[in-house]
């Protein structure tokens, strides 16, 4: 049989102050945690509401619809035209050494002077081309007739070798007159000569000389070099903002001359020349400004031009460089888009979710694509405050 136990408090404690204290303590101990949790929840909800109101923001990125534009027109360039133009010019001169390629078959006779002695009792006259033979066997002849006094001598008689070649450039030597044997053996021994200095100038072989082709090639090479340098120099010194079309160049040769003649015997020669380079140019920025103005004259005022899309192709239609005038065929291509009013867009997406806002924006005829990002992550709608909505126009 199961026993039942009952907790019966002592009569002395019932209703006493101690019992009342115990009951009060138990009651406080049970309700305290509930109050704390409630307070924390209130704080969190309040903080969340504050964060959503104070910290929330929306970043909206919009890609406007682009339209391709293509135009063709003409534009005149000149001092008093829609686009101003001006001349730039410069002179350049140079000289260059060129090798001689011609071949000259050269035959040179050695020459010199001799002293002729006459030991006979009578003066003797020797005619022009009288032969003298050196003790080495080299034969020379006199260039003029002359007379040698008896018992005397004649100095400075000019002689020339009978044959070409450097072997006739002999050192000081003694000479006999072989033809005198025909007249007298005594006279042969009485008349003789000697040289006090070496014979010079004897040569046999090929020597370089300037040819007509050498002069023509030198002129062509030097002028090509100067003309190219003239262009490069102007392209370097003139501001890069200027456009210099190939057809707008004018170059002329001011002077040209070689420092040698055809047939001249020399290993090399100099050729000199001077040229003038002149170009009619205009500023690229002026052409771009003209093109923008032309586009704006053709499109609606509410349209915006995409600046980086501007592309120009041009070529010369007419030119008169003497007057400094050029007419260009100009092809202009670019993109434009409808202007958007950020304030109107903000009004349309207030308090809308990111998805709803995206649908609304992409439904606008001037917008091709839209993206909406909300912050912080728990924010679900676009803020009511316009200052917390940032709209960015993407033109890439």
C-alpha positions in Angstrom: 0.0 0.0 0.0 1.4 3.3 -1.2 2.0 5.9 1.4 1.0 9.5 0.8 3.0 12.3 2.3 1.7 15.9 2.8 3.9 18.9 3.3 2.0 20.7 6.1 3.5 23.9 7.2 3.7 24.7 10.9 0.8 26.8 12.1 3.2 29.1 13.6 4.6 30.1 10.2 1.4 30.6 8.4 0.6 34.2 7.7 3.7 35.3 9.3 6.1 38.0 7.9 8.6 35.4 7.0 6.2 33.6 4.8 5.2 36.8 3.1 8.8 37.6 2.4 9.4 34.2 0.8 6.4 34.5 -1.4 7.4 38.0 -2.6 10.9 36.7 -3.4 9.6 33.8 -5.5 7.3 36.1 -7.4 10.2 38.6 -8.3 12.4 35.7 -9.2 9.9 34.4 -11.9 9.0 37.7 -13.7 12.5 39.4 -13.9 13.9 37.6 -17.0 10.8 38.3 -19.0 11.1 42.0 -18.4 14.7 42.1 -19.5 14.0 40.2 -22.8 11.2 42.6 -23.6 13.4 45.6 -23.0 16.1 44.2 -25.4 13.5 43.6 -28.1 12.3 47.1 -27.8 15.8 48.4 -28.1 16.6 46.2 -31.2 13.3 47.2 -33.0 14.0 50.9 -32.2 17.6 50.6 -33.5 16.4 48.8 -36.6 13.9 51.5 -37.4 16.5 54.2 -36.7 19.1 52.4 -39.0 16.5 52.0 -41.8 15.5 55.7 -41.5 19.0 57.2 -40.9 21.4 54.8 -42.7 19.4 53.4 -45.6 20.3 54.4 -49.1 19.8 53.4 -52.7 22.3 53.4 -55.5 20.7 53.4 -58.9 22.7 52.9 -62.1 21.1 53.7 -65.4 22.2 52.9 -69.0 20.5 55.3 -71.4 19.4 54.2 -74.8 22.0 55.2 -77.4 21.3 56.3 -81.0 23.9 56.1 -83.7 24.4 59.3 -85.7 26.0 59.6 -89.1 26.4 62.8 -91.1 28.2 64.0 -94.2 29.1 67.6 -94.9 31.8 69.9 -96.3 33.9 72.4 -94.4 36.2 75.2 -95.6 39.5 75.9 -94.0 41.3 79.2 -94.4 42.1 82.5 -92.7 38.5 83.7 -93.0 36.6 80.4 -93.1 34.7 78.3 -90.6 37.9 76.7 -89.5 41.0 78.9 -89.4 44.2 77.5 -91.1 47.8 78.7 -91.2 51.1 78.0 -92.9 54.2 76.6 -91.1 57.5 76.6 -93.0 61.1 75.8 -92.4 64.4 75.7 -94.4 67.0 73.0 -94.1 70.4 72.7 -95.7 73.0 70.0 -95.6 76.1 68.7 -97.3 77.2 65.1 -97.7 80.3 63.4 -98.9 79.9 60.7 -101.6 82.5 58.2 -103.0 83.5 58.4 -106.6 82.7 55.2 -108.5 84.2 56.1 -111.9 87.5 54.5 -113.1 90.1 56.5 -114.9 92.9 54.6 -116.7 95.7 56.9 -115.8 99.1 57.2 -117.5 101.4 59.8 -116.0 105.0 60.6 -117.2 107.6 61.4 -114.6 109.2 64.8 -114.9 112.1 66.7 -113.4 115.1 69.0 -114.1 118.6 68.2 -115.0 121.9 70.1 -115.3 123.7 69.6 -118.7 127.5 69.8 -118.9 129.6 70.6 -122.0 133.4 70.0 -121.7 134.2 70.5 -125.4 135.7 73.6 -126.9 132.5 74.5 -128.7 129.0 75.3 -127.6 126.5 72.6 -128.4 122.8 73.0 -129.3 120.4 70.1 -128.5 117.0 70.0 -130.1 113.7 69.4 -128.4 113.1 65.7 -127.5 116.8 65.0 -127.1 117.1 61.7 -125.2 118.9 61.3 -121.9 119.5 57.9 -120.4 120.0 57.5 -116.6 122.7 55.3 -115.2 119.8 52.9 -114.3 118.7 52.8 -117.9 115.6 54.9 -117.7 115.2 57.1 -120.7 113.9 60.7 -120.6 113.7 63.5 -123.3 114.0 67.2 -123.2 110.8 69.3 -123.5 112.6 72.2 -125.3 115.7 72.8 -127.4 118.6 74.4 -125.7 122.3 75.4 -126.1 125.1 74.5 -123.6 128.1 76.9 -123.7 131.6 75.5 -124.3 133.4 74.5 -121.2 130.3 75.2 -119.3 126.8 73.9 -118.2 123.1 74.8 -118.4 121.0 74.2 -115.3 117.2 73.7 -115.1 116.6 71.8 -118.3 113.2 70.2 -118.1 112.9 66.5 -119.1 110.1 64.0 -119.2 110.1 60.2 -119.1 109.6 58.3 -122.4 107.1 55.9 -120.7 104.5 56.1 -117.9 104.9 54.4 -114.6 106.2 55.0 -111.1 109.4 53.2 -111.9 110.5 56.4 -113.6 110.3 58.3 -110.3 114.1 57.8 -109.9 116.4 59.3 -107.4 119.1 61.9 -108.4 121.1 60.3 -111.2 123.7 60.9 -113.9 122.6 60.9 -117.6 124.3 60.4 -121.0 123.1 61.6 -124.4 123.1 58.4 -126.5 122.4 60.1 -129.9 125.7 62.0 -129.8 127.6 58.7 -130.6 126.3 59.1 -134.1 128.3 62.3 -134.5 131.4 61.8 -132.4 132.6 59.5 -129.7 134.5 62.4 -128.2 131.4 64.6 -128.1 129.5 61.7 -126.5 131.9 61.7 -123.6 132.1 65.5 -123.4 128.4 66.1 -122.9 126.5 64.6 -120.0 123.9 65.6 -117.3 122.8 65.0 -113.8 119.7 65.5 -111.7 119.9 67.0 -108.2 116.4 66.0 -107.2 114.2 62.9 -107.7 112.0 62.7 -110.8 108.3 62.9 -109.8 104.8 62.2 -111.2 105.2 58.8 -112.9 102.1 56.6 -112.6 100.4 53.8 -114.6 97.1 52.3 -113.4 93.5 53.0 -112.5 92.4 56.1 -110.5 88.9 57.0 -109.1 87.0 59.7 -110.8 83.6 61.4 -110.5 81.0 60.0 -113.0 77.7 61.5 -114.2 75.9 58.8 -112.3 77.7 59.7 -109.1 76.4 63.3 -109.3 72.8 62.1 -110.1 72.8 59.6 -107.2 74.3 62.1 -104.8 71.6 64.7 -105.7 68.8 62.2 -105.3 70.0 60.8 -102.0 70.7 64.2 -100.4 67.4 65.7 -101.5 65.4 62.7 -100.3 67.1 63.0 -96.9 66.5 66.8 -96.7 62.8 66.5 -97.8 62.1 63.8 -95.2 63.9 65.8 -92.5 62.0 68.9 -93.4 58.7 67.1 -92.8 59.8 65.4 -89.6 61.1 68.7 -88.2 57.9 70.5 -88.8 55.8 67.6 -87.4 58.0 67.8 -84.3 58.0 71.5 -83.7 54.3 72.2 -84.6 51.8 71.6 -81.8 50.3 68.1 -81.9 46.8 69.7 -82.0 47.4 70.7 -85.6 46.4 68.4 -88.5 48.8 68.3 -91.4 47.3 66.5 -94.4 49.7 64.9 -96.8 48.1 66.8 -99.7 48.7 70.1 -97.9 52.5 69.9 -98.1 54.6 72.0 -100.4 58.4 71.5 -100.6 60.9 73.0 -103.0 64.6 72.9 -103.7 66.2 76.3 -103.0 69.6 75.3 -104.3 71.7 72.2 -105.1 75.3 71.9 -106.4 78.2 69.4 -106.2 81.7 70.5 -105.3 83.1 68.4 -108.2 82.6 67.9 -111.9 82.0 64.8 -113.9 85.4 63.3 -114.9 87.2 64.9 -112.0 89.9 62.6 -110.5 89.1 62.2 -106.8 88.2 59.5 -104.3 85.2 61.4 -103.0 83.3 64.6 -103.4 80.8 66.9 -101.5 77.2 67.6 -102.6 75.3 70.5 -101.0 71.6 71.4 -101.1 68.9 73.5 -99.4 65.2 72.9 -99.4 62.1 74.7 -98.0 59.2 72.8 -96.4 55.8 74.4 -96.1 52.5 72.9 -94.8 49.0 74.3 -94.4 47.5 73.1 -91.2 44.5 73.5 -88.9 43.7 72.6 -85.3 42.0 69.3 -84.5 40.1 70.9 -81.7 38.6 73.4 -84.2 37.4 70.6 -86.5 35.9 68.7 -83.5 34.1 71.9 -82.3 32.7 72.4 -85.7 31.5 68.8 -85.9 29.8 69.1 -82.4 28.1 72.3 -83.5 27.0 70.6 -86.7 25.6 67.6 -84.7 23.7 69.8 -82.3 22.1 71.6 -85.2 20.8 68.3 -86.5 19.4 66.7 -83.3 16.7 67.5 -80.8 17.7 70.0 -78.0 16.8 67.4 -75.3 19.4 64.9 -76.7 22.9 64.6 -75.2 26.0 63.8 -77.2 28.3 61.0 -76.0 31.6 62.9 -76.3 33.9 59.9 -76.5 31.9 58.5 -79.4 32.7 61.3 -81.7 34.6 60.0 -84.7 35.7 62.0 -87.8 36.9 61.0 -91.3 38.0 63.6 -93.7 39.7 64.1 -97.0 40.6 67.0 -99.2 38.0 67.9 -101.9 39.6 71.1 -103.2 42.8 73.0 -102.3 44.5 76.2 -103.3 47.7 76.4 -101.3 48.7 79.6 -102.9 45.7 81.2 -101.3 45.8 79.1 -98.2 42.4 77.5 -98.6 41.2 73.9 -98.3 37.8 72.3 -98.6 37.3 69.0 -96.7 34.8 66.2 -97.3 33.8 65.5 -93.7 32.1 62.3 -92.3 30.9 62.6 -88.7 29.7 59.7 -86.6 28.7 59.7 -82.9 26.1 58.5 -80.4 23.5 60.5 -78.5 21.0 59.7 -75.8 17.9 61.3 -74.4 18.5 63.5 -71.4 17.1 62.1 -68.1 15.8 64.0 -65.1 17.1 62.4 -61.9 14.4 64.0 -59.8 11.6 62.6 -61.8 13.2 59.1 -61.7 13.5 59.3 -57.9 9.9 60.2 -57.5 8.9 57.1 -59.5 10.9 54.6 -57.5 10.3 55.9 -53.9 9.3 53.1 -51.4 9.5 50.5 -54.2 11.5 47.3 -53.9 14.7 46.9 -56.0 12.8 44.6 -58.4 9.9 47.0 -58.8 12.1 50.0 -59.2 14.1 48.2 -61.9 11.0 47.3 -63.9 9.7 50.9 -63.6 13.0 52.4 -64.8 13.5 50.0 -67.7 10.0 50.8 -68.8 11.1 54.4 -69.5 11.6 54.9 -73.3 15.0 56.7 -72.7 16.5 53.9 -70.5 17.8 50.6 -71.8 18.9 49.1 -68.5 18.8 49.8 -64.8 20.2 48.4 -61.6 19.2 49.2 -58.0 21.3 48.4 -54.9 19.8 48.9 -51.4 21.9 49.3 -48.2 22.1 48.0 -45.5 21.2 44.5 -46.5 17.9 44.3 -44.6 16.5 47.3 -46.3 13.8 46.2 -48.7 12.6 49.4 -50.3 14.0 52.6 -51.9 14.2 55.4 -49.3 11.5 58.0 -49.2 14.1 60.8 -48.8 15.5 61.8 -52.2 18.8 62.7 -50.7 19.4 59.0 -49.9 18.9 58.0 -53.5 22.0 58.3 -55.7 21.5 58.0 -59.5 24.5 57.3 -61.7 24.4 57.5 -65.5 26.5 54.8 -67.1 27.7 55.9 -70.6 30.1 52.9 -71.3 
